Amino acid sequence: MKPGTLHNVIRHIFWDWNGTLTDDAALIYEAVNAAMTAIGHPHVSAERLRARFARPLSALFGRLTDERCRDKWPAWHAAFIAAAHSETQPVLTADALAALQRWHAADRTQSVLSRWPADDLPARLAATALLPYLDGIRGASWPEEPKEDMLRQELVLRKLDPAQALLIGDTDDDAAAARAVGAAVILCDAHSFAPIGDETRERWRVPRAQSLRAAVDLALAM
């Protein structure tokens, strides 16, 4: 490390959960269609879902239905969460554990920051081998809690300079949240249901890693 550059070094990684640490594309597809069935809509093909995929879930709901269905949002959301909760064991991205171990070995901190419900996320992580390497877990306290607000609050709680924080995620929602608070961001969408297109990457102009291990290598070089 060069003298005088410590203030620019990334000290903490905020990991996204769905589509980043977890390889849950199949689960997302099943949960979306369970939700569509619950409100009396036909199933969505994988191709259509990829074309209209968005975060947060309310944005996805809007793209898959129409304004006349707004009153069905609570039922849709409840059915989606119920279907997603049916997963007994989270399927981790192949190199998730190795990536967290590498960052931990560098004597830096990391936590999970996700829109997944806060009352369920800790149990999901406890069922994996990731928990010993984490310094915190932050899930959403309400369904549409903005990720930007969650990230900003975590920075304050940790007394962390945004310039020393990095968010690793898989969607433009992650990029927007990091940019809004002045944190760095790396997108790793190899296991996302809808990989980020060239237009999105060009708009955000953020690094993209082919794997979580590669994302950590980039972070260590920042």
N, C-alpha and C positions, 0 to 999 in steps of 0.2 A: 504494500500500500504506500503510495506516495505521501510525503509529509504535507500536512495542510489540506488533505482531501477527505478527512474523516466525516465532515459534515455532509458530504455528498454521497456517502456510502449508504446503500439500502440496508437498514437494520431489521426491518420487519416485513414479512410477506403475509398478505391477506389472501387466503385461498378461497376461490369459489368452490361450491360443492357439486351441484348437478351439472354434468357434462364436462367437468374439469377434473375433480378428484374421483368422480364416479363415471363409470361407463354405463349410462342408463338410457341410451337412446330407445331401446326396445320398451323399457318401462314407461317412458314418456309417451310413446305412441299408444300403448295400451291404455294409459290413464286418460289421454285426450279422447279416445274413442269411447271409453266408459262414461266420460262426462257428456259427450255428444248424445249417447244413448239416453242418459238420464234426463235430458231436456227434449227428447223426442226428435232429434236430428239424425240423419244418416251418418254412417261411419265416414271418416276422412281417409283418403288414400295416403300412403307414405309420401308420395310425390307432392300432393297438395299441401300436406302438413309442412314439408320442408320449404315449399315456396312461400308459405304464409307464416312460418315460425317467427315468434317474437317473444320477448320478455318485457315486462312482467306478464303474468298469466292473463290479466285483464286485456292486455294488448292482443294476445293470441286469441282470446275469446272473441274480441271484436273483429279480427280478421277472418275467423272461421264462421261467424254468424252474421248478423246485421243489427242495425239500431233497434229494430222491432223486438229484438231478443234481450234487451238490456235487463228486463225484469227476471230473466232466467239465469243471470250471472251467479247469484248465490248458490243455486242448485248445481250449476255447472262446476263451480269452484269446489264445492263440498264433495261432489262425485270424483273429481280429479284427485283431490287429496286422499280420499278413501282408497281409490285404486292404487295410488302411488305408495300408500302405507302398507299395501298387501305384500310388498317385497319383504321377505323375512331377513335377508342378508344383503346389504349394499354391495353392488358389484364395483369394485375399485378399478380405476384405470391401471393398466399393467405396471407402470412405473411410479405410481403414487407414493408408495411406501419408500422407495429408493430416493425419490425427490425430497421428501420430508426429512429423511435421514441425512441426506447430504447437507441440507440447509442447517439442520440441527448441529451437525458436526462442525460447521463453521462458526458455532457459538452465536447464532442470531435467532431471533424469535419469529414465531409464525402462529397464525390462527386461522380458523375458518370463518368466513363472512358470507352468509347465504340468505336468500329469501325463503328458504325452507322454514316451516314453522318452528319457532324457538322452543316450544314444548315437546318437540319430537327429535330435533337435530342432535342433541347430546347423546340420546340413546342410540341413534344410528351410528354415530362415531364411536361409541363405546363398543359396538359390535365389530369394529375393525382393529387393525394393528396400528392405526395412525395416532390414536389418542395420546400415547406417551410422548409424542414429539410436538404436541400442540400446547400453546400457551393461552388458549382461549377459544371459545366457540360463540359465535353471534348469529342467531337465527332471527327471522322476522317476528316481531311482536304482534303484527296484524298483517293480513294477507297482501296488502299492496304497499307495505312500508317501503319508501324509496331507498334503493341501495346507496344512493349518494348520502342520504341522511344517516344511514347506519354507519357508513364509512367515516363520515365527519365526526360522529359521536365517539367512535372507537379511537380515532386519533386524539381526541381531547382526553378520553379516559386513560390512554396510554402515555399522555404527554409526549406525543410523537410528532416530530416535524414532518409534514406531508412529503417533503423532499427525501425523507429517509424511509418512506413506505412504498410498497409495491403491491398492486392487486394483480393476481394471475387468474384469468377467467376465460370464458369461451364465447361471449356474445358482445355485441356493440353496447348492450346495457352495462356491462362491466367497464368498457372503455369510457362511456359517458360518466359513470360514477367517479372513476379515478381522475379523469380530466377536470371534473367539477371541483374537486377538493385539492388539486395540485399534486396528486400522487402519481407515481409511475404506473404503467400497466403493460402487461405482456398477454397477448391472446394466444391460447393454445386450444384449438377447436377440433383436434383429431378425433375426439369421442363425443362431440356435440351432435345433437340430432340434425342440426342444420349448420354445417360448416360455413364460416364467414366468407362471403364473396369478395372478389377483388375490389368492387366499388366501395364496400364497407371499410376494408383495410386502407384504401386510399383516402377515404374521408377522415379516418381517425389517425392515420399515419403513426401507428404504434407497432412495436416489434411483434412478430409472430413466431412462435416456437413449434416445432414438429412433435415435441414430447414434453412432459413435465420435467424430466431430467434436464433437457436442453433449456427449458425456461429458467431453471435454477442456475445453470451455468451462465446464462445471460445476466441474471440478477447478481451473481457474484462478481461479474465484470463491470457492473455499473458504478 
